[in-house]
Amino acid sequence: MSPAKDRTPEDTTRVSRKAAEPSLPRDKLVSLTVTGGPHIGKAFPLAKPWVSIGRSPANEVVIEDPDVSRVHCVLETRGTAGLLVDLGSSNGTFVDEQKITESRLENLSEFRVGRTTLMLIVRDQEE
């Protein structure tokens, strides 16, 4: 595979996944906010660059939605972007209504687990 145009989105994700280790940006606050579903408006500030998302209380982001697996997916934050990885969930993880195994997320990207839609929000720290 020589030209970049021949690369699939999965190839690009693999390259970017290897290029940067998970890390939170120093001068920003990163959170997941529920934008659709039973807990709309609930925010989950991220205190570490790798968080698990699921129904079980053992997750950093707990989604009380019967259509969400106990451990559904993980989000690895890399600066102001993230890599969302489905962990073989029963009902899937969706970005732009497409079922994914992994997907890059930018600021204000949304994804759905079960009946719950979440948005990745990266904003400046308030002084």
Beta strands, then each sheet from edge to edge (+ up, - down):
strand 1: 28-36
strand 2: 43-45
strand 3: 50-54
strand 4: 61-62
strand 5: 73-78
strand 6: 81-86
strand 7: 93-95
strand 8: 98-100
strand 9: 102-105
strand 10: 110-113
strand 11: 116-124
sheet 1: 2+ 1- 11+ 10- 7+ 8-
sheet 2: 4+ 3+ 5- 6+ 9-
end
